[in-house]
């Protein structure tokens, strides 16, 4: 194990040269030893009795052109998710939802749109106004909009965006078995574009898609070797949805989630590790173990974009039972300033970039596409 004072570490002791073998060794430790180590790291860098609560809002649902094997929002698959919000949610609707989330105890609103990438134009201008509106309500605001350019990231930063979510999903090798419509490098480039601003980065992945332990470790290698590491790391358990290529995937065992959370906590000690999708399949005792292992952020609300999630009141009762306080907005990073559109330094460049489209095909994804076409 590398000495935390060596040159491969930052001055704060955060390492950026973890290897696959080291991470697998951590993941496979006897569970009680792993929990103890993760909890020790967690207590060193975080208040172990506080959790950040976010509310996720789908501002444009369904009809995505991507072929992500896990996603019911793909236009390629026959699922129960229909194209909604064709004209996108209005700013006033987003404001009302934000006030509702704030009154329920959330400190952050995350807005998601089923886009491959951001295109300059009226819809992006509307998103920028949503960001300004939420930030002025003294709430952290996060967006997940697909790939973005440096100029688009700068415009979001000016509007007051607190965080940008762009998950790596899995390892670079296994990524090719899940998605064929965009490249892993495009994910990394988007994160790099965000890093050129004052926006914090939220990036994690999904387990339970048929990947090997080595793939989980390599995803953590990719995340932990980013410098700086993401401020927020969502760990999702796949929620299989009928009609998607992964509809028959085996459920993720709670022990796998606990181990993944604990390992992420150890290799990314300062990040907020987010216990994300799949919580409806977890008991409250299982979730408590994840909090002990280092998870200190959750999504609350009845849906995570399109998949079920525990009710926010149920979550609040659970956190109260555990003696966990809810973090207030901007506890970990200062609130960004909002620059009005008329005063912006960055303006629309009319960008509609051609992000990478790999040439390989994934047979199970193609099969589900043929099923929809056949109907």
Long-range contacts (C-beta under 8 A, 24 or more apart in sequence): 10-227, 10-228, 12-270, 13-269, 14-228, 14-229, 14-268, 14-269, 14-270, 15-224, 15-267, 16-224, 16-225, 16-226, 16-227, 16-229, 17-225, 18-220, 18-221, 18-224, 18-225, 18-267, 19-221, 20-214, 20-217, 20-218, 20-221, 23-217, 23-220, 23-221, 23-263, 23-267, 24-213, 24-214, 24-217, 26-262, 26-263, 26-266, 26-267, 27-213, 27-216, 27-217, 27-259, 27-260, 27-263, 28-213, 31-255, 31-258, 31-259, 34-259, 34-262, 34-263, 34-293, 35-258, 35-262, 35-289, 35-292, 35-293, 37-262, 37-266, 38-261, 38-262, 38-263, 38-265, 38-266, 38-292, 38-293, 38-294, 39-292, 39-293, 39-294, 41-265, 41-266, 41-269, 41-294, 42-265, 42-269, 42-293, 42-294, 42-296, 44-269, 45-269, 45-270, 46-272, 46-294, 46-296, 47-296, 48-292, 48-296, 49-323, 49-324, 49-325, 50-296, 50-324, 50-325, 50-326, 50-327, 50-331, 51-291, 51-295, 51-296, 51-297, 51-298, 51-319, 51-324, 51-325, 51-326, 51-327, 52-107, 52-108, 52-272, 52-296, 52-297, 52-298, 52-326, 52-327, 52-331, 52-332, 53-105, 53-106, 53-107, 53-108, 53-297, 53-298, 53-299, 53-300, 53-312, 53-315, 53-326, 53-327, 54-106, 54-107, 54-108, 54-109, 54-110, 54-140, 54-142, 54-274, 54-297, 54-298, 54-299, 54-300, 55-97, 55-98, 55-101, 55-104, 55-106, 55-108, 55-109, 55-110, 55-299, 55-300, 55-301, 55-312, 56-109, 56-110, 56-112, 56-299, 56-301, 56-303, 56-304, 56-305, 56-309, 57-89, 57-94, 57-97, 57-98, 57-101, 57-109, 57-110, 57-111, 57-112, 58-84, 58-85, 58-111, 58-112, 58-113, 58-114, 58-303, 58-305, 58-306, 59-85, 59-88, 59-89, 59-94, 59-111, 59-112, 59-113, 59-127, 59-130, 60-84, 60-85, 60-86, 60-88, 60-89, 60-113, 60-114, 60-115, 60-123, 61-85, 61-114, 61-305, 61-306, 62-114, 62-306, 63-114, 64-114, 64-115, 64-116, 65-116, 65-181, 66-116, 66-179, 66-181, 66-182, 67-179, 67-180, 67-181, 67-362, 67-365, 67-369, 68-169, 68-178, 68-179, 68-181, 69-177, 69-178, 69-179, 69-209, 69-244, 69-245, 69-246, 69-362, 69-364, 69-365, 70-178, 70-206, 70-209, 70-238, 70-241, 70-244, 70-245, 70-246, 71-241, 71-244, 72-241, 72-243, 72-244, 72-306, 72-307, 73-114, 73-305, 73-306, 74-244, 76-365, 76-368, 76-369, 76-372, 77-243, 77-244, 77-245, 77-368, 77-369, 77-371, 77-372, 78-243, 78-368, 78-371, 78-372, 78-375, 79-241, 79-242, 79-243, 79-244, 80-241, 80-242, 80-243, 81-241, 81-306, 88-113, 88-123, 88-126, 89-130, 91-126, 91-129, 91-130, 91-133, 94-130, 94-133, 94-134, 95-133, 95-134, 95-137, 98-133, 98-134, 98-137, 98-139, 99-137, 101-139, 101-301, 101-312, 102-137, 102-139, 104-300, 104-312, 104-313, 104-316, 105-300, 105-312, 105-316, 105-326, 106-139, 106-300, 106-301, 106-312, 107-139, 107-140, 107-326, 107-327, 107-328, 107-329, 107-331, 108-139, 108-140, 108-141, 108-142, 108-162, 108-163, 108-329, 109-134, 109-139, 109-140, 109-141, 109-142, 110-141, 110-142, 110-143, 110-144, 110-163, 110-165, 110-299, 111-141, 111-142, 111-143, 111-144, 111-145, 112-143, 112-144, 112-145, 112-165, 112-305, 113-143, 113-144, 113-145, 113-146, 115-145, 115-146, 116-146, 116-147, 116-181, 116-182, 116-355, 117-145, 117-146, 117-147, 117-148, 117-353, 117-355, 118-145, 118-146, 118-147, 118-148, 118-149, 118-152, 119-351, 119-352, 120-152, 120-348, 120-349, 120-350, 120-351, 120-352, 121-348, 124-152, 124-155, 124-348, 125-341, 125-348, 127-156, 128-155, 128-156, 128-159, 128-341, 129-159, 129-341, 131-156, 131-159, 131-160, 131-161, 131-338, 132-159, 132-160, 132-338, 132-340, 132-341, 134-160, 135-159, 135-160, 135-161, 135-162, 135-335, 135-336, 135-338, 136-160, 136-338, 138-329, 138-330, 138-335, 139-329, 140-329, 140-330, 140-335, 142-202, 144-202, 146-190, 147-182, 147-186, 147-187, 147-189, 147-190, 147-353, 147-355, 148-190, 148-193, 148-194, 149-193, 149-349, 149-351, 149-353, 150-193, 150-196, 151-346, 151-349, 151-351, 152-193, 152-351, 153-193, 153-194, 153-196, 153-197, 153-199, 154-196, 154-197, 154-345, 154-346, 155-344, 155-346, 155-347, 155-348, 156-197, 156-199, 157-197, 157-198, 157-199, 157-336, 158-338, 158-339, 158-344, 158-345, 158-346, 159-338, 159-339, 160-335, 160-336, 160-337, 160-338, 160-339, 161-199, 161-336, 162-199, 162-200, 162-330, 162-333, 162-335, 162-336, 163-199, 163-200, 163-201, 163-202, 163-231, 163-232, 164-194, 164-199, 164-200, 164-201, 164-202, 165-202, 165-203, 165-232, 165-234, 166-190, 166-191, 166-194, 166-201, 166-202, 166-203, 167-203, 167-204, 167-205, 167-206, 167-234, 167-236, 168-203, 168-204, 168-205, 168-219, 168-222, 168-223, 169-205, 169-206, 169-219, 170-205, 170-206, 170-209, 170-211, 170-215, 170-216, 170-219, 171-211, 171-214, 171-215, 171-216, 171-217, 171-218, 171-219, 171-222, 172-218, 172-222, 173-215, 173-218, 174-209, 174-211, 174-212, 174-215, 174-218, 176-358, 176-360, 176-362, 177-210, 177-362, 178-209, 178-362, 179-362, 180-358, 180-360, 180-361, 180-362, 180-365, 181-357, 181-358, 182-355, 182-356, 182-357, 182-358, 183-355, 183-356, 183-358, 185-356, 186-355, 186-356, 188-222, 191-226, 191-230, 195-228, 198-336, 199-336, 200-230, 200-231, 200-232, 200-333, 201-226, 201-230, 201-231, 201-232, 202-230, 202-231, 202-232, 202-233, 202-234, 202-274, 203-230, 203-232, 203-233, 203-234, 204-230, 204-232, 204-233, 204-234, 204-235, 204-236, 204-264, 204-274, 204-276, 205-234, 205-235, 205-236, 206-236, 206-237, 206-238, 206-277, 207-235, 207-236, 207-237, 207-238, 207-252, 207-256, 207-257, 207-260, 208-237, 208-238, 208-249, 208-250, 208-251, 208-252, 208-256, 208-278, 209-238, 209-246, 209-249, 210-246, 210-249, 216-260, 217-263, 220-263, 220-264, 220-267, 220-268, 223-264, 223-268, 224-267, 224-268, 229-268, 229-270, 229-271, 230-268, 230-271, 231-270, 231-271, 231-272, 231-332, 231-333, 232-271, 232-272, 232-274, 232-297, 233-264, 233-268, 233-271, 233-272, 233-273, 233-274, 234-274, 234-276, 235-260, 235-261, 235-264, 235-273, 235-274, 235-275, 235-276, 235-295, 236-276, 236-277, 236-278, 237-277, 237-278, 237-279, 237-281, 237-282, 238-277, 238-278, 239-277, 239-278, 239-280, 239-281, 239-307, 239-308, 241-306, 241-307, 243-368, 243-371, 244-368, 245-362, 245-364, 245-365, 245-367, 245-368, 251-281, 252-278, 252-281, 254-282, 254-283, 254-286, 254-289, 257-282, 257-286, 257-290, 258-286, 258-289, 258-290, 258-293, 261-290, 261-293, 261-294, 261-295, 262-293, 262-294, 264-294, 265-293, 265-294, 265-295, 266-294, 272-296, 272-297, 272-332, 273-297, 274-298, 274-299, 276-304, 277-304, 277-307, 277-309, 279-309, 279-310, 280-308, 280-309, 280-310, 284-318, 284-321, 287-318, 288-322, 291-322, 291-324
